[in-house]
């Protein structure tokens, strides 16, 4: 059966690996994890590290995208309402409710 480790556990072990106070074999024996698995976790952490600084940029881009979508929907609604108002004015003039424009 496969062992399942929490993200917190993996982070704790990888941090200990990065400190380099003990060898990978010592840490593997201490936590009961195969050294190859430790190397994979360490590689995953180091590969994802540069992206950790882009989080704010991603959030800003997502907010900008959502904002632009909302603006587009509001412009569409404004256009629809303008057409309705113009139609109502025209019909009101035809029915004599409003005086006709010159």
Protein Blocks (a to p, Z undefined) as FASTA:
>chain_A
ZZdddfklmmmmmmmmmnomacfklmmmmnopafklmmmmmmmmmmmmmmmmmmmmmmmm
mmmmmmmmmmmmmmmmmmmmmmmmmmmmmmmmmnomaccdZZ
